[in-house]
Amino acid sequence: MDKEYYECLSKVDDILKRKSISSEDLLKVIDDYINLKKENLYNYNIKNLKYKEQIIELKILFKVMDEEAFKYSNKIKYNGLYGIYKAEVKTRLMMMFIKTINEIICMIENGFCSCALSRIRYVYEISVFMNIIESNDEKLAKNFWDYSEKSRLKIARYIKDIDTIKDICTRFKQKNIIIHGDYNWAKDIFKNNKSVKEQIYFSDLAKMTKLKNLYGIYVQSCLYSHADIFGSITSIDKYEFEDRYIWITTPSEQGTEIIYKYLKILIPIISLDYFASSKECVFIITMISRIFNLNLFDKLKMLDETRDIEDVTYK
């Protein structure tokens, strides 16, 4: 990170050390940093000119989130704040999340919003997993970690790697891990839920989290993750004058507003779960709130603002 970042961080630390913390002073420091970085990036070549300012702000936020999440991961791993598995799972999920945000920024700045929407699905899934891990104990986190080897098992079976298959299956048997079903790591939290039968689906997990009212985002983004003709016909990157019979393969600014709206919803949710709103993370939480014009110190208010996204309307 650059000199301006460390200077801003130092000013925030000074404010937080005061007996009486001034929110006005804190917001001014953050706003000054954002405006300074925006000036530095103003001449950056972005093809999506209509949403240049929002994209620049996302770039600024990505760099800060990357740094702050890395520092926080070391804190939760080595100071006993969480158990070993919970700290490791939270760290890994956040790493995946931040990398995906960077991918999405690259896509929308070059006009590939339908591709960006396919990655929104990934972000939603990570957000659901993070919320469940944060809300439960170390045992569940360990289950989640152990089950991650199922993907390795699938590949081993495909390439007929017998030794790896035997090794994984033996360990699964020792740990009493059920091989069938992708989400059986969460079986303990469904013990008293009669509506969920033997096989657990992702929708069951989503319904247990604060993202349940946002499931429409996941449904819509799935149309852009698979070879779905309906997803092409109703593509978010089409202009209003373009009907289903027009050949469309070029980049477009259309759809950027939808991607930005979804990022505005999902970035705060997963950040509040990861950082747990601790005092040490006031800097990043405040920056997210300024970039997206949200009051993240009032979680209920932030969630209320997203309730109207439950149903996705297709153009």
C-alpha positions as a printed NumPy array, in Angstrom:
array([[  0.   ,   0.   ,   0.   ],
       [  1.061,   3.615,  -0.561],
       [  2.001,   6.508,   1.717],
       [ -1.496,   8.051,   1.647],
       [ -3.031,   4.833,   2.98 ],
       [ -0.74 ,   4.682,   6.003],
       [ -1.227,   8.386,   6.703],
       [ -5.   ,   7.926,   6.628],
       [ -4.763,   4.868,   8.864],
       [ -2.632,   6.795,  11.354],
       [ -5.178,   9.631,  11.504],
       [ -8.006,   7.149,  12.086],
       [ -6.034,   5.508,  14.915],
       [ -5.457,   8.911,  16.523],
       [ -9.181,   9.676,  16.4  ],
       [-10.084,   6.305,  17.932],
       [ -7.666,   6.888,  20.83 ],
       [ -9.535,  10.001,  21.947],
       [-11.814,   9.842,  24.971],
       [-14.577,  11.36 ,  22.896],
       [-14.604,  10.076,  19.309],
       [-15.867,  12.538,  16.716],
       [-17.702,  10.806,  13.883],
       [-17.4  ,  14.019,  11.875],
       [-13.592,  13.93 ,  12.12 ],
       [-13.532,  10.245,  11.241],
       [-15.71 ,  10.699,   8.16 ],
       [-13.638,  13.668,   6.977],
       [-10.412,  11.662,   7.137],
       [-11.956,   8.797,   5.169],
       [-13.573,  11.128,   2.624],
       [-10.298,  13.001,   2.093],
       [ -8.507,   9.726,   1.405],
       [-11.171,   8.551,  -1.053],
       [-11.149,  11.88 ,  -2.906],
       [ -7.348,  11.892,  -3.095],
       [ -7.251,   8.39 ,  -4.558],
       [-10.023,   9.294,  -7.016],
       [ -7.911,  12.187,  -8.297],
       [ -4.951,   9.845,  -8.754],
       [ -7.084,   7.403, -10.758],
       [ -9.004,   9.974, -12.781],
       [ -6.857,   9.481, -15.912],
       [ -7.103,   5.697, -15.652],
       [ -8.336,   4.249, -18.951],
       [-11.807,   2.802, -18.306],
       [-13.922,   1.788, -21.3  ],
       [-17.153,   1.983, -19.309],
       [-17.196,   5.795, -19.136],
       [-20.784,   6.137, -17.928],
       [-19.928,   4.446, -14.618],
       [-16.313,   5.574, -14.371],
       [-16.687,   7.187, -10.937],
       [-18.345,   4.125,  -9.374],
       [-15.712,   1.82 , -10.879],
       [-12.879,   3.986,  -9.558],
       [-14.454,   3.92 ,  -6.091],
       [-14.691,   0.128,  -6.274],
       [-11.009,  -0.052,  -7.219],
       [-10.1  ,   2.078,  -4.206],
       [-12.249,  -0.06 ,  -1.937],
       [-10.79 ,  -3.301,  -3.301],
       [ -7.21 ,  -2.3  ,  -2.486],
       [ -8.104,  -1.229,   1.05 ],
       [-10.239,  -4.319,   1.689],
       [ -7.441,  -6.547,   0.437],
       [ -4.963,  -5.01 ,   2.879],
       [ -7.313,  -4.786,   5.86 ],
       [ -8.668,  -8.321,   5.413],
       [ -5.127,  -9.706,   5.256],
       [ -4.173,  -7.941,   8.492],
       [ -7.355,  -9.085,  10.198],
       [ -6.775, -12.687,   9.081],
       [ -3.462, -12.697,  10.952],
       [ -5.199, -11.306,  14.002],
       [ -7.915, -13.962,  14.179],
       [ -5.469, -16.768,  13.386],
       [ -2.847, -15.988,  15.991],
       [ -4.531, -14.275,  18.942],
       [ -7.066, -16.966,  19.796],
       [-10.067, -14.851,  18.814],
       [-11.501, -17.89 ,  17.028],
       [-10.779, -21.606,  16.918],
       [ -8.237, -22.86 ,  14.39 ],
       [-10.799, -24.061,  11.845],
       [-13.158, -21.112,  12.151],
       [-10.29 , -18.661,  11.665],
       [ -8.963, -20.611,   8.687],
       [-12.354, -20.952,   6.993],
       [-13.207, -17.267,   7.47 ],
       [ -9.81 , -16.288,   6.074],
       [-10.12 , -18.552,   3.05 ],
       [-13.67 , -17.403,   2.248],
       [-12.677, -13.735,   2.511],
       [ -9.672, -14.303,   0.259],
       [-11.949, -15.902,  -2.346],
       [-14.45 , -13.064,  -1.949],
       [-11.955, -10.232,  -2.431],
       [-10.343, -11.894,  -5.442],
       [-13.772, -12.311,  -7.033],
       [-14.636,  -8.659,  -6.389],
       [-11.512,  -7.699,  -8.322],
       [-12.583,  -9.973, -11.191],
       [-16.018,  -8.334, -11.25 ],
       [-14.493,  -4.84 , -11.31 ],
       [-12.329,  -5.821, -14.298],
       [-15.396,  -7.171, -16.105],
       [-17.664,  -4.173, -15.618],
       [-14.965,  -1.627, -16.454],
       [-14.576,  -3.352, -19.814],
       [-18.313,  -3.74 , -20.437],
       [-18.843,  -7.43 , -19.686],
       [-21.685,  -7.2  , -17.179],
       [-23.366, -10.497, -18.016],
       [-20.079, -12.241, -17.219],
       [-19.815, -10.203, -14.004],
       [-23.285, -11.372, -12.99 ],
       [-22.138, -15.001, -13.193],
       [-19.504, -14.148, -10.578],
       [-22.159, -12.502,  -8.392],
       [-23.481, -16.031,  -7.854],
       [-20.09 , -16.987,  -6.403],
       [-20.116, -13.907,  -4.155],
       [-23.608, -14.754,  -2.888],
       [-22.546, -18.32 ,  -2.078],
       [-19.489, -17.099,  -0.175],
       [-21.677, -14.619,   1.724],
       [-24.04 , -17.416,   2.807],
       [-21.168, -19.639,   3.936],
       [-19.485, -16.783,   5.813],
       [-22.695, -15.908,   7.657],
       [-23.233, -19.536,   8.698],
       [-19.622, -19.995,   9.838],
       [-19.678, -16.739,  11.818],
       [-22.988, -17.651,  13.473],
       [-21.949, -21.166,  14.549],
       [-19.224, -22.961,  16.488],
       [-15.802, -24.437,  15.776],
       [-17.241, -27.902,  15.133],
       [-19.259, -26.682,  12.164],
       [-16.231, -24.846,  10.782],
       [-14.21 , -28.068,  11.034],
       [-16.95 , -29.953,   9.174],
       [-16.9  , -27.305,   6.451],
       [-13.11 , -27.562,   6.182],
       [-13.135, -31.371,   6.022],
       [-15.859, -31.414,   3.369],
       [-13.789, -29.159,   1.124],
       [-11.856, -32.272,   0.084],
       [-14.952, -33.535,  -1.718],
       [-13.958, -31.483,  -4.759],
       [-10.561, -33.181,  -4.755],
       [-12.336, -36.528,  -4.583],
       [-14.491, -35.66 ,  -7.61 ],
       [-11.407, -34.841,  -9.677],
       [ -9.605, -37.97 ,  -8.488],
       [-12.555, -40.091,  -9.575],
       [-12.687, -38.399, -12.965],
       [ -8.985, -39.012, -13.685],
       [ -9.146, -42.45 , -11.996],
       [ -6.48 , -41.645,  -9.387],
       [ -7.084, -44.767,  -7.276],
       [ -4.561, -43.948,  -4.515],
       [ -6.044, -40.5  ,  -3.896],
       [ -9.582, -41.909,  -3.919],
       [ -8.658, -44.537,  -1.313],
       [ -6.836, -41.974,   0.833],
       [ -9.733, -39.498,   0.903],
       [-12.421, -42.167,   1.385],
       [-10.469, -43.684,   4.297],
       [-10.187, -40.305,   6.023],
       [-13.86 , -39.555,   5.365],
       [-14.79 , -42.882,   6.95 ],
       [-12.603, -42.164,   9.995],
       [-14.227, -38.746,  10.436],
       [-17.733, -40.09 ,   9.748],
       [-18.154, -37.809,   6.737],
       [-21.018, -38.701,   4.41 ],
       [-19.681, -38.616,   0.867],
       [-23.067, -38.124,  -0.834],
       [-24.422, -34.56 ,  -0.786],
       [-22.462, -31.331,  -1.125],
       [-23.785, -29.637,   2.014],
       [-23.859, -32.408,   4.619],
       [-21.224, -30.489,   6.577],
       [-24.17 , -28.403,   7.832],
       [-26.312, -31.351,   8.974],
       [-25.962, -30.466,  12.693],
       [-27.764, -27.149,  12.291],
       [-30.734, -28.879,  10.644],
       [-31.322, -31.473,  13.378],
       [-34.532, -29.834,  14.581],
       [-35.666, -28.634,  11.169],
       [-38.288, -31.09 ,   9.895],
       [-38.67 , -29.301,   6.567],
       [-35.153, -30.381,   5.57 ],
       [-34.868, -34.08 ,   4.787],
       [-31.775, -36.207,   4.309],
       [-30.249, -34.174,   1.487],
       [-29.416, -30.536,   2.173],
       [-29.603, -28.05 ,  -0.689],
       [-27.976, -24.637,  -1.012],
       [-31.417, -23.01 ,  -0.793],
       [-31.796, -24.583,   2.678],
       [-28.569, -22.92 ,   3.775],
       [-29.527, -19.547,   2.302],
       [-32.871, -19.588,   4.148],
       [-31.015, -19.842,   7.458],
       [-29.065, -16.613,   6.912],
       [-29.717, -12.896,   6.699],
       [-29.367, -13.282,   2.925],
       [-32.616, -15.251,   2.63 ],
       [-34.5  , -12.218,   1.286],
       [-31.819, -11.794,  -1.377],
       [-32.111, -15.28 ,  -2.873],
       [-33.457, -13.742,  -6.081],
       [-29.946, -12.43 ,  -6.753],
       [-28.663, -16.003,  -6.699],
       [-31.465, -17.246,  -8.962],
       [-30.83 , -14.519, -11.511],
       [-27.047, -14.934, -11.484],
       [-27.409, -18.69 , -12.084],
       [-28.841, -17.868, -15.524],
       [-25.451, -16.375, -16.398],
       [-23.384, -19.194, -14.878],
       [-24.775, -21.931, -17.114],
       [-25.441, -22.244, -20.85 ],
       [-28.985, -20.96 , -20.394],
       [-30.7  , -19.583, -23.501],
       [-33.197, -17.632, -21.393],
       [-30.247, -15.865, -19.762],
       [-29.089, -14.798, -23.218],
       [-32.536, -13.636, -24.325],
       [-33.025, -11.532, -21.184],
       [-29.382, -10.436, -20.974],
       [-28.725,  -7.511, -18.632],
       [-26.251,  -5.954, -21.079],
       [-28.837,  -5.376, -23.833],
       [-29.994,  -1.882, -24.723],
       [-33.74 ,  -1.19 , -24.682],
       [-33.92 ,  -0.962, -28.477],
       [-32.289,  -4.39 , -28.913],
       [-34.718,  -7.285, -29.193],
       [-34.095, -11.032, -29.032],
       [-33.305, -11.258, -32.751],
       [-30.272,  -8.931, -32.668],
       [-26.784, -10.476, -32.719],
       [-25.018,  -9.178, -29.571],
       [-21.398, -10.067, -28.792],
       [-19.788,  -6.687, -28.083],
       [-19.095,  -5.036, -24.69 ],
       [-21.8  ,  -2.784, -23.265],
       [-22.333,  -0.326, -20.415],
       [-25.794,  -1.79 , -19.897],
       [-26.153,  -3.88 , -16.761],
       [-23.492,  -2.027, -14.768],
       [-26.132,  -0.48 , -12.523],
       [-27.447,  -3.948, -11.6  ],
       [-23.973,  -5.295, -10.779],
       [-23.175,  -2.202,  -8.723],
       [-26.449,  -2.542,  -6.809],
       [-25.686,  -6.162,  -5.941],
       [-22.146,  -5.301,  -4.833],
       [-23.58 ,  -2.516,  -2.687],
       [-25.698,  -5.148,  -0.94 ],
       [-23.253,  -8.06 ,  -0.669],
       [-19.949,  -6.33 ,   0.155],
       [-21.278,  -4.776,   3.399],
       [-22.984,  -8.005,   4.502],
       [-19.932, -10.233,   4.157],
       [-17.624,  -7.535,   5.548],
       [-19.682,  -7.18 ,   8.723],
       [-19.559, -10.963,   9.177],
       [-15.83 , -11.201,   8.528],
       [-14.655,  -8.183,  10.49 ],
       [-17.353,  -8.641,  13.14 ],
       [-17.5  ,  -4.83 ,  13.52 ],
       [-14.564,  -4.809,  15.955],
       [-12.926,  -1.528,  16.918],
       [ -9.812,  -2.387,  14.923],
       [-11.919,  -2.542,  11.77 ],
       [-13.633,   0.839,  12.058],
       [-11.458,   2.116,   9.201],
       [-12.603,  -0.408,   6.595],
       [-16.225,  -0.498,   7.766],
       [-16.389,   3.31 ,   7.606],
       [-14.832,   3.326,   4.141],
       [-17.381,   0.814,   2.847],
       [-20.169,   2.929,   4.304],
       [-18.839,   6.071,   2.555],
       [-18.315,   4.369,  -0.812],
       [-21.864,   2.986,  -0.822],
       [-23.527,   5.739,   1.237],
       [-24.689,   3.346,   3.974],
       [-24.77 ,   3.466,   7.756],
       [-23.007,   0.195,   8.492],
       [-22.874,   0.808,  12.217],
       [-26.596,   0.183,  12.257],
       [-26.834,  -3.336,  10.808],
       [-30.618,  -3.451,  10.928],
       [-30.902,  -0.262,   8.911],
       [-28.533,  -1.632,   6.279],
       [-30.484,  -4.867,   5.966],
       [-33.819,  -3.049,   5.821],
       [-32.553,  -1.152,   2.788],
       [-32.092,  -4.431,   0.899],
       [-35.406,  -6.128,   1.608],
       [-36.968,  -4.908,  -1.631],
       [-34.505,  -7.01 ,  -3.662],
       [-36.253, -10.271,  -2.75 ],
       [-37.839, -10.672,  -6.171],
       [-35.768, -10.104,  -9.298],
       [-37.536,  -8.454, -12.22 ],
       [-36.309,  -9.4  , -15.671],
       [-36.379,  -6.934, -18.55 ]])
